[in-house]
Amino acid sequence: MRRVIVLFLFLFISISPSISAEDSEGKLENRQVVVQYNEPLAADMMPYDLEVVETSQLLKRNNIYVYEVPDQLNYSEVINNLEQNKNIRSVEPNEVRSVDNSNLSGEPYYSQQWYLDTINQQKAIGLTNDDTSITVAVIDTGIQADHPDLNGKILPGYDFYNNDSDPEDDNGHGTFISGIIAANINETGMAGMTKQAKVLPIKVGNYSGEMLSSNIIEGIYYAIDQGVDVINMSYGGLSRNFLEEAALEEAYNQGIVLVAASGNDGNTQLMYPASYPNVISVGAMQQISTNYNPNLARADFSNYGTTLDVGAPGTEILSTLMGGYAKGQGTSFAAPMVSGLAVMLKAKHPQWTPAMIEWAIEKGAINGRYSTGAWEPQLGYGVIDVFESITLDSPDMKNDVSNSKQDSYSINLNSEESEYLQIPRDQDWFEFEVPNDMEINVSVRSDDNVLNIVGELYRKGEGSPFEILQGLNQTGEIPLELSKGTYQINVYDRNTRWSESPYQLILTGDTSLVHFIDVSNKSSHYDGIQALVKRGAINGYPMTDGSRQFRPENDLSREHAAKIFAKVLELPNPANLTEVMKNFNDVSETYTYANEIGATYEAGIFLGDQGNFKFGPMTREQMATIIVRAFELTDTGEETDVNLNAVSPSHRSNVKILKQYGITTETNFRAYERVTRAQFASFVYRAMNVTPASY
């Protein structure tokens, strides 16, 4: 049978919980199911004898309807049958979530707010502007709107549990959360996290803290419609709910920062919504007197592990409660501190995206005695430090590889690209050519061992990946058999983490299998041509039918020779190209191969002739001279049988050196003939093999 998990608001119970996940298995509201259609459909088109439950326009707008399964039908069978219906996108039980209100004691003293100093809140409070238009949606049990410490901070909200416009809190949890975020800073009562926040109360829970999945989803879409900046979710459970996740993804894409409590089971169990990739998962820190140590700082009830993002104080937390104040503990109360910090960052940087705000929260967090910017499983990137986060500048993304598939960055096989995952949910799109059917190896190297890098592989033009490579930085090389074509790879971290350390994407393959239609694999020049292809020095000429030509008998031009040397010898581009180009009257610094020509000039290979580079073909004896210069070959003193009488005096010694090293085997060198593309490839390939370790 399909298991139904009851989820909780994360208020920690120190004595004995009255409700547990195990106790609540199978708890449903009137045997209801939540159904999302693929396209707009009338509710009466449901193919089973189910009763239509009144559904709000917020859900209908997203093709979502709520139905009740009659007693005479098997609930699990109905769900299984609905999941097979091609017109239905998703089916979810209308789960019940609960909150328990034990462990609160009235102590309305500001001096008890130990955590404000711990997270440097007071030091930062004057560093943001007075913009009071920043809105936090608190999806919870409602609000006591007339609480004196919340005066002027509460916006008109909505009650989705009772379907009315009065989200009065008859439980207390929502009021407690709201006070942590937004209690007035006016030297009375307690202090909230921020002066800027206005709270939009969205009531989805009743007096006992029970709430329905459908109401929570309604609440998320309502928050989107109201244009909020932050959503605080101090609830969660074991079940991943597709409809809830889709609603949160839409909110994230609308620029809303999403914050949730990690859970109070004290283990590594994934909890939702905190474990969704677009949500900041917040764990709880306890008050400690020793220097920071993540193993000591994490409250023993706080969930931790792979999806945890950041920590905040979660014990002995003072906040507003019905008619006064109280203290409590739980990850429920850590999350709103992060929501408050998100408000402060949004007020200071209105144009920042949710990812940039999350980065600042995590980058400013303290994760070790004096270190920031590193992740560990106990409290993620660390315990928030409001001052550190508020004083950060925008992350520098100007050189970041595109996050867009349409603007993927072109790379070559047998190359290594260094890049960063700079902010949460950063992704880098690369594009590469596979010249023929062949095996390639994909790997990623990273010094940051907390990253879990994934690569999604696409054929260009296709919408879905055909291969998802998990743990690229942990598994070594992954071999793939690919057909000839253009491919794209999307690189990201599985847990949406970022790092200040670069990673290297490495694609290798035996490019000797590249097929040129005019070069037989039996040609004496085949190995030399393929060696230069592997170095990225030559690519050939693409034809309209998808094939490639090398044109082996064409004359080699000087400019193409410069490009080949620059690639083979890995020559750096000139630091001052303008200055270098003054040595050549016939080369502009805007010319396609200007950098390669300049690089070979600085390397002493192409020195020019009477102030000119002299574009066009080369003779074989001229080629001999530039090869000797390029590979720094010297006369061995060995006598040779090459006929030097047919070589110009200025090139004789260099032709002799080629013969000494076996780079040419000919007695008659044919010095005045033009060198072809195929001949040059072979000569360079032999020169590379003189000292193969160097090339």
N, C-alpha and C positions, 0 to 999 in steps of 0.2 A: 504493500500500500504506500501511497505517497505520504511522506512525513510532513507534518505541519509544525513549524517551530514558532513558539510564542517569543516575542522580543520584549525588551525592557528599557525603560528609562534608567540611565546609569546612576542611580543613587545608591551608594554603598551601605550595606547593612552589616554592622560590626558584630551583632549578637547572633541572630539566626534568621536567615531569609524566610519570609512567609511564602514566597513564590520562587520556583526555580524553573529552568528550561525543561528539565525532565518532568516536573509536576504538571507543566502546562502543555505537553504534547497533545495535539489534536484539538485544542481549544479554538473554536470557530464562532463567528457571530452569525447565527441563523443559517448555518450551512451555506455560506455565500462564496461565490467565485467572482474574480475580476477578470474580464475578457477584453483583449484589445484586438480589433479587426485590422486587416491589412489596408482596408479602404472604408470610407463612410458607408455604414449599413444601418438600416432601421433596426431597432431593438427587437421587433417582432420577427426578424429573419433568423433568430436563433433556432438551429435545427433540432433542438431538444425541448422537451416539455418543462422548461425552467420558468420560474417566476421572475419578472422584471422588477428589480429594486430601483426606487427613485434615484436617478443618477444626475449629478450636477452638469452644467454646461462646460465647466472646466475639463471634466473627464470626457464628455462627448466630443468636445473639440479635438481630442486626441484619439478618437475612435475607441474609447474605453467605456464599457458598460459593466454594471454589477448585477448579478443574478443570484437567486436563491434556489438551491437544489432541493426539490420536494423530498419528504421522508421516504417515499416509496422507491426512490432511485438511489443506487449505490454511489456515494459521493466520489470515491476514488475512480470508479469506472467512468463517471461523467467527465472528470478531468482528463483521463486518458483519451477518451473519445474526442473531446474538444481539441486536444493537442494534435490530433490527426487531421483536423479540418483545415483544408488549404486556404480558406478565407480568414482564418484566425492566426494572428501573429504571436500572441502570448496568452497563457492562462495561468493565473496565480490564485491560490487560496486567499480569501480575505482574512488575513491573520489578525489576531488580537495581540497587542503589546501592552505591557503593564508597568506601573511604577509603584514602589512601596515607600512610605514616608517615615519609617522609623529613624532613630538616631539623629534627631534634631533637638537642640536645646537652646533656649533663648539667652543670648549674651550680646546685646546690641552695643558693642563698644568698638569704636574705630581702632583703638589700640590693639585689638585682637586681629587686625588684618595684617598679620606678619608677612604675608606673601607679597604685598605691594613693594616693600623694600627689596625683597629677594629677587623680584623680576625687574627692578629698576624703573617702576612705573612713575613714581613721583619725579624722578630726575628728568623724565621725558615729557611730562604732561604739558609743559609750556612750549614744546618744540613743534607742535602742529598748529594749524590755523583754527579759527573758531567756526568752521563750516559745520553747521548742525543739520545738514540735509542728508547725512549718511545714515542709511536705514539697515537695521539688523532684523531679519525675520526670525523670531523664536518659535519654532514649531514644537509645541509642548502641550501643557495642560491649561493654557490661558494666562491671564494676568489680573492682579488686583490693581486696577487702573488708578484707584484713589489712594494708593499708598503714598504717604507724604514724601518719601525719598525718591519716588518715581514721578513726581509732579512735573508736568511739561515734557516728559520723555516718552510718553506712550501715544502711538498713532491708533486711529480706528482700525481694528482688525476684523477677524471673522472666526466664527465657531463652526467648524465642519462636523463636529460631533452632533450638535443639536440643530445644525443648519439655520443659524441666525447670525446677526451682526453683533452679538454681545459675547465676546470671548472671555467671560468672567471665569476666573480661576477658582474652582471649587476643590482643588487638590493641593496647590502650593508650590509644586515643582517648577512650573513655568515662571512664577513670580520670583522664585529664588534665582533662577538662571538670569532673568532680566535685570535683577539688582546687581549681580556681578558685573554685567556689561555696562549698565547705564545709570546706576544710582547717582543722584545729584552730588556734585563735588561742591559743597556749600558750607562746610564746617559743622554740619549736623548729621546725626545718624552715622552712616557709613559712606565710603567713597566707591563709586563704580570705576571701571577701567578707563573710561574715556568721557570727555565732555561732549564729544561730537555726536554720539550715537542717539538715534531715535529707534525705539523698539516697535516693530509691527507684530503684535501677538496673533499667532495662528493656533487656535485651540483645536486639537485633534484627540485629546484624552478626556475621559469623564472624571467624576469625583474620586474614583478608585485608581485612576491612572491608566485604565484600559483604553486602547486606541486601535483603530482598524487601518490596515494597509491602504485601503482605498481612500480613507480620509487623509492619510499622510501624503499620498500622491496628489490629491486635490490641493493640499496645503502648499506643496512645492510649486505647482502650476500657478496658484494664487500669488505666491511670492514673486514669481517671474512677472506676472501681469502687473504687479504693484511696483515693479522697478527697483527692488531692494538691491543692496550692495553686498550683503553678507547673509547667509542662512546658518543658524546654529541648530544642531541636531544632537541633543543629549539623550539619545536612545539608540537601540541597536539590537541585533540578534544574529543567529547563525545562518539564516537563509538569505541567499543572494536573490533579490527580487528584480526581475528584468524591467518591470514597469517603473519601479522606483529608480533604478539606475538610469533608465532612459530619461526620466524627468530631470534628474540631477545633471545629466550630461547636457540637456538643453539649457538648464540654468547656468552651468559653467560656460557654455558657449555664448550666453548673453552677458558674460562679464561678472557673474556673481561668485564671490568667494564662499566655498562650502567647508564647514567645520563640523566635526562629529567626535563624540567620546569613543575611546578605544574599547571600553568594556571593563567590568570589575571582577573577572574570574581569576585574575592573577596568573594567567597562562598565555600561550601563544595562539590560542584559538582565534581564527579570523571572525570578526564581527562586522555587520553591515548596518548602516551605510558607511562606517568609518573606513572599511577596506576597499571601497570603490576607488578607482585610480584618480578621480577628480576631486576627492574629498581629503582635507587635512585631518589626519587621524591623531587625536590628542590623548596622551597618557597622563597619569597623575604622579606628581612628585610629593614626597612627604617632607616635613620640616626636619632638618638635620643640623647638628651643631658642628660637624666635622667639615673638612674641605670637601668640595664636590667630588663625588664618586658615583657613577651611574648605577652601580650595583646596590649602593646604599640609598641613593636618592629616590629611586622608583618606589612608590608606595606598593606594599606587598599585594594589594588587591588589583593593581593596575595591569591590564593586558599589555603585552609587549610582543616584539617580533617583527617579521618582514614588512608589514604594511604600516607600522607605526611611523609617524612623521616627526612629532615634536612632543615635548612634555610641558606641563604647567602645574603649579601647586594644586593639590587636590585633597588636602587634609586640613581639618579645623578651619574651614572656609566660612566666613561671615557673609550673610546676605539678607535681603528682604524676604519676609514671610508674611502670611496673612495677619495683618494687624500689628506687625512689629518686625523683629529681626530674629535670626537663628543661626546656628552653625551646623555644618555638615561636611561630609567627605564623600568623594567619588570622582570618577572621571567625568561625570556629568558637570562638575563644577570647575574642572580644569579646562574643558572645551570653551566656555564663554570667555575665559581670559584671553584665549587665542582669537576669538571672534572680536573682542574689544581691541586687541592689537591690530587686527585686520582693518577695523574702522579707522584707527589712527593713521595707518599707512594710506588708506584710500583718501582720507582727508588731505594728507600732504601730497599725494601723487594721484590725482584723479584719473590720469590716463593709464595708470598701470593695470595690466591684465591680472586675472587671478593667479596665474603662474608666477608673475613677478612679485606679487604680494606674498605668496607662499615662500618664494625664494628668500625674501627679506626676513620673514619670520624665522626661517630655518637657518639662514646665514648668521643672523644675530644671536641665535641661541647658544648657550654655553654648554659645551659637551666635553668637559674635562676642566682642569683647574683654570687654564687660561686659553683654551683652544676653541675655535669655532670652525664651522664648515665641514665637519666630519660626522658620519652617521654611525650609530651603534644600536643594537636591538633593544636595550633597556628603556631608553627615552628618545630614540630617533636621533635627530640632529641636536638634541639637548633640551634644556629648560629655557623657555623664552626669556629674553632680555630686551625689554621694551626700548630702552635707550639705544642699545646697539642696533636694533632693527630700524628705528626711526632715523638714525643718523647715517644710514647706508645710502650711497648713490645708486642710481639705476644700473643694473647689470649691463656690461658692454656686449651687445649682440651684433655689432656692425659687421663682424667677420664670420658670423655663424653661418654654417651651411644651411640652406633653405629647409624650412619645415614643410614646404609645399612639394607635392609630387610633380606638379607641372614645372617647377623650377629646379629640378634635381641637378646636382653638381656632377659634372663629367669627370670620371677617373679612368685610368688605364689598368688593364691586367698587369700583374707583376709590378705593382706599385704599392706604396704604403701611404695612406692618408691620415694625418693627425688632426683630430677634432675634439671638441668638448661637448658634453651634455651639461649645459650651463645653468638651466633652470628646471624646475619640475615639469615633467611631460615634454621636455625638449625632445625633438626627433630630427634626424639628419637624413636627407634623401640624396642618394648617390646614383649615378647612371654609368653603365659601362658596356662595352661591346665585346661580344664573344665572336671571334672571327670565323670559327668553324665548329662543327660538332666536336666537343672536347670535354675533358674533366677539368674543373677548376676547384681550388681549395679556398675556403673562406675562413678567416679567423680574426679575432680582435685581441689586441694586447692592451692591458690597462694596469696601472700601478695601484688603482683604488679597488681593493678586493671586495668592497661592499656593493659595487655595481653588479647587476645581473643583466648583461646586454643582450638584447634580442635583435635579430635581423629578419625582416620580412622581405622575401624575394618575389619580384613581379616580372612578368614579361611586359615590356613597354606597350601601353595601350590597353592592358587588361585591368579590370577593376579590383580583382581579389588576388592575394598572394598565393602562389602555388607551393611555396615552401616557407615554413616559419622555423628559423634556426634559434633555438633556445640556448642561453648561457654561452654565448659566443666567446666571452672572455674567460670562460672557465673550462671549456671542453677541448681546447686545441683546434687544429684544423678540421673543418667539416668538408668532405669531398662531395661534389655535385656533378652529375652528368648533364651538361647543358647543350642544347642545339644552337646552331649559329643564330645570332640575333642581338637585339638590344635589351638590356635588363636594367631594372632599378632595384635598389635595396634600401629599405627604411630601417634606420638604426635608432633604437631607443632603449631605455632601461625598463625592465619588466615591472619594477616597483615604483616607477616615475621619479626615481632619485636623480640628483644632479651631483656633480663633482667638480672640484677645482683642479683635478688632474686630467690631462688629456687621455684619450684612447687612440689607438692606431687600428684602422681598418686595413686588412691585408688580403688582397685577392691575388692568387697565383694560379698559373696554368701553363701547360706546355704549348706555347704558342707556335712551336715548330709545325704544328698541324694546320696552321693557317694555309688556306688554299688560294694560290694565285693561278688563274686559268692559263697563264702564259709561262708558267715556270713548272717544269716537270720535277717530280721528286728524284729523278735520275740525273738531273742537271748537275754539272760540276760546281755550280754556284749555289745550289739549293741550301746547303748548310750555312753558308755565309749570309744569304738573304734572311733565313729564318732566325739566325742569331741576332741580326739587327732588328728584326720585328720584335723579338723578345725584349730587347732593350728599349723599345718604344721609339727607335730612331727612324724607322720607315713604316709606312702604312699601306702603300700602294694606292691604286686609284679605284674607287667604287664605280660600278657600272649600274645602269638603270635596271638590270635584271637581278640585282643583288649580288652578283659575282664581283671579284676584284682582279685587277691586272697589276702586274709589277712593271711591265715594259722594260724588260731586262736589256734590250739592245739599244735603248735610247741613251744619248750622251748624258753623263752626270754633270749637273751644273755646280758651280762653285758654292752657290748659296745652299743647295741641298747637302753638299759635303760639309759645310759649316754646321748645319742642323745635326747631321749624323755625329760629328765629333762632339758637339755640345751634349748630346744625349749619352753617347757611349762613355765619354770621359766625365760625365756629370759636372760640366763646367757651370759655375755660378753666373747669373746675369751680371752685367757690369753695374757697379754701384752708381756710376754717373754716365749713363748712356750718351747723353748729349755731348759730353767731353770726348768720349771714345770715338764717336762718329765724325769728329772733326778730322780724323786721320784718313777719311774716305770722302772724296768729292762726289762720288756717284752713289752713296747710300744715305737715305734719309732715316732719321731715328724712328719714323713712323712705319718704315718698311716691315713687312711680315716677319722677316728673319733678322731684323736688326739686332735683337738681343743675342742671337746665336753668332752672328758675324762679329759683334763686339766681344763676345766671350772668347771666340777663337783668336781674335786679335790680342786680347790681354794674355792669352795662354801662349802666344808666340807662334801660332800655327799659320794663320793668314795675315801677312804683314802688308799686303797691298803692293802695287806697282806704280810708282810715280804719283802717289796720292790717290789712286783708284783701287777699288776692290776688284774690278774687272769681272762683271757678271758673265755667265755663259759657261761653256764646256772647258774642261782641262785636258791637257795631254797626259799621257801615262808617266812621263818623266817629272812633270809638275806634281802629279799625284805622289810619286816616290818621295819627293822632298817634304810635302806636308805630312805624310805618314811618319817619316822619321822625326819631324818636329813634334807631332802630336804624341807619339809614344816614347819620345826622348831616347831613341835608339842611337847607339854609338858603334863605331867601327871596331870589330873584334880583332882585326889584324889578319884575318883569314883571307887567303887568296881565293878568287872565284873565277869561273869560266864565262861570266857574262860578258858580252861584247860591248865594251864601253865606248868604242870608237863611234858607235851610232847614237851616242847620247851627248847632249849639250854639255860643255865643260862644267857649267854651274850645277848640274844635276848628277854628274857621274858618281861622286862619292855616295850619294844617297841611294842610287840604283844598286850600287855595290853592297851597301848595308842591307837592303831588302833581300839580296841574294844570300848574304851571309846568314841571315836569320830564317831563311826558307820561306820568306813572305812571297818571293817570286822564285819559280823553278826554271824560268826560261833563260836560254843562252842569248837568244835574240830578243831583246826586251821590247822592241817596237815603240821606242821612246816617243816618237812624234805623233803616234796615233792618239785619237781621243779615247779617253777611258769611258767605258759604258757603266751603266748603273749596276749591272750584275758583276762586272769585273771589280768595281770599287768595293762592293759588299764582300767579295772574297778576300781582297787585299786587307781590308780592315779586320775581318774575322781572323785571318792568320796573324795579324799584328796583335790582336787581343790575346791570342793563345800563346804568344811568346812568354808572357808573364800572366797566366790566366787568373791567378789569385787577385790581381789588381783590377780585373775587368769583369 
